[in-house]
Amino acid sequence: MMTYSRETRRQRRRMRKLAVLLVVAVVLAYLLHGQIIRGVFSPLVRGVIYRVETDRKAVSLTFDVVWMPAQTGEILDIMERYQLSATFFLTGNWVRRNPDLAREIIVRGHEIGQHGFSHQRLTELGDSELTREFEQVEKALHDELNITTEFFRPPYGEIDERVRDFAAARGYTTVLWSIDPHDWLNPGVEQLISTVLQKVHPGAIILFHTSARQLPESLPSIIEGLRAKGFEMLPLSALLAESRKVGAK
């Protein structure tokens, strides 16, 4: 009969625990990925902006701000170094917890959009819960930043006609994205850079997350690569103005 030493048994237990944790991480990553892909591409919802129709080589960098302070300060420094303005989508809960950093985003010349209050799947909420989510994030933006915003991005990119119409009735333009490098999965710096530069197109809305650990290292090369391809980087309001110019021709 085979016997194992105490140390061997400990190692086997550790390996089993690591295996379980790895399986859980893979399952969570798959589920989150499915939420985003399903919300954005299956199907597209009319009246939601995914990209801007323009012949001008211009794109918009957008950042979802949800978890902790994360890399937000580093990203602001990088954007300032390249003298660029972007659009940051903030959850109300994050604003309440990080009011000084939220103000810094505005001070540095960036636009603000709202990303819900508590990062829930809004399509699964009832009307009263949906109203509360919007009222809470609007109050947070007013109390802490003294602003309102015209841009709304639903958490996880999950949107349907009901949520779209609800947001529109409150004066919001719903904005998703056309390029998602899945930076939150930390796929590798080179992969992040190549995904954006290979998929870029006029009028692209590019999604980033300030919680993505590899983004600060990737962002300078993304910016320089976009410039080398002749692309300007504009905040959403300026990019949408380009669309209106095209429509007026």
N, C-alpha and C positions, 0 to 999 in steps of 0.2 A: 504493500500500500504506500502510495507516494505521500510524503509529508512536506510541508513548507515551513521555512523559518518565519519568525514573527515579522522580520523586516520584509521578506518576500510577500507576506500577506498584506502588509501595509501598502507596499507598492502596487499590488493588484487592486486594492480598494481605491487607491488614488487614480489609477488608470481607468477604473470603471466610472468614477465620478467625473473625470475629464471627458470620457466618452459621452456620458449623459449630457454634460454641459454643451459639448460640441453639437450634439443632435438638437438640443433646444435652440441654440443660436442659429443653426441652419434653418430650422422650422420657422422661427420668428422672422428671419431675413426673407424667407420665401413668402410668408404671409404679408409682410409690409410691402414687398415688391409687388405682390398681386394687387394690393389695395391701390397702389399708385397707377399701375398699368391699366387696371380695370376702370378707374375713375377718369383717366385722361383719354384713353383710346377706345373704350368699349361701352357706349359709342361716344362720339363727339356731341356736345350739346349746343344747339343753335343759340346764338346770342352771347356765347362765352368767347373770350379772346384767347387764342392759342398762339397766334403769330400776327404780325402786322403786314398787310399787303403794301409793299413799296419796292421800287426799283433801286432806291438808295441803299448803298452798302452800310447799313446801320443795324445795330442789335441793342438789346437791353439786358443788362446783368441784373438779376433779381435774387434776393437773399431771403429765405424763410428763417425767422428768428424765434425759436421755441424753447430750447433747452439751455438752462443756466446762462451765465455770461459767455461760456464757450470761447470761440475764436473771434468773437465780434470785434474786439478792440484791435486785434492784429489785422483783420480785414479792413477796418476803417483806415488804419495806417497805410496799408497797401493802396487803397483807392485814392487816398490823399497824395501819396507819392506819385501816382500816375495822373493826378488831377482829373479824376473821373467822378461822375455822380451816378448813383444807382437807385433802385427802389427796394426798400426793406419791408417785408411783410411781418408784422409783429403780432404775437398773441397778447391779449390783454393781461393774462396771468404773468407773462414775462415782463411786460411794462411795469406792472405793480412791484415786481421783485427787483427790477433793475432800472429804476427811473432815471438815474444819472446817466447811465450808458445809453438809454433810449433818447435822452435829450442830446447827447453827444452825436448821435446819428444825424439829427436835424441840424445841429450847429455846423457839422462838416458838409452840409449842402446836399444831403440825400432826401429822397422822397420816402414817405411812409404809406404803406398799405396795411389793411387789417387782415388778420389770419385767424379770426375767431378769438374767443376768450380762453378756452381750456383745451383746444386742439382735439375736439371730438369729431366724430363722423357726423356731419350735420344732416346728411340724408337719412339718418336713422333716428333723428329727434322729432318729437311732435312739435306742433306749431308754438305752443307756449314755451317749450324748452329752446326752440330756435330763436324766438323773440328774446329770451333771457340771454342767450349767448351774444347776440348782437348788441343788446343794451349794455351788457357788462363790458364788452370791449370798447364800445363807444365812450362809456363813462371813464374807463381807464385812460384812454387817449386824451379825453378832455381834462380830467383831473391832473394827470401827470405831465402832459405835454401841451395842453391848451390848443389842440388841433382837432380837425375832422379830416377825413380822407375820402377820396372817391373810388379808391381801388380796394377790391376784396379778392382774396384767394382762399378757397375752402381748404381745410386741413386734408391731407392725403390726396388732394386733387379730386376728391369725390364730390360730384355735382350732379344734380338732376334738374328738371324743369321747375320743380317746386322751389328749391333753394335758389336757383337763378332768379326766378320771379320775385321771391321774397327779398333778395338783395337789391334787385332793380327798384323795387317799390321804396326802398330806403335810400335810393340815390346812388347805389354802387355800380361800378363796372366790374364784372367778374373776369379775372385774368388768371389763366393757367400758364402753360409754357409749351414750346415746341422742341426744346432740347433739354434733356435731363441726363447728366453724366453719372447719376446715382452716387454722388460724392459721399453721402451718408453711409454707404457701404464700405468706404475706404478701399477702393479697388486698386490703388496704387497711383502714385503721382503721375507717371507717364501715361497711364490709362485715362486718367481724368483729363489731362491736357489733350491727348489725341482724340478723345470722344468729342469734345467741344469743337476742336479745329476741323475735324473731318465732317461734322454735321452742320457747321455754320451755314447760314443762308441769309439773304436780305430780309429784314424784319423779324429775325429770330428773337424769341424771349427765352433766355437761358436761366434755368433753375439751379440755385445753389442753396446750401444750408450752412449757417454760421457754426453749427455744431460738428461739421465734418472736419476731422482732425487733419486730413491731408490737404485741405483747401488752401491754407496760408502758403504752403510750399508750392502749390500748383498755380495759384492765381496770377502771379507775375508772368509766368510763361504763357498762360492763356491770354492775358491782356496783350503781351508783346506779339504773340502769334496772330491774334485778331488784327492788330494794327498792321502787321506785315502783309496780311491778306487784303488790306485796304478797308477794313471795317471800322466804323465809328461806334463808340459805346455811349448810349444815351439813356437817361431815365425814361420810364414808361410814358410819362406825359409827352415828352418830346418825340418819342418813337410813334406814338399814336397820332401826333400832329402830322407826321409824314404820311400816314394813311389817309388823313383827311385831305392832304394836298393831292394825293393820287386820285381820290374820288372826285375832286373838283375839276379835273382836267376834262 
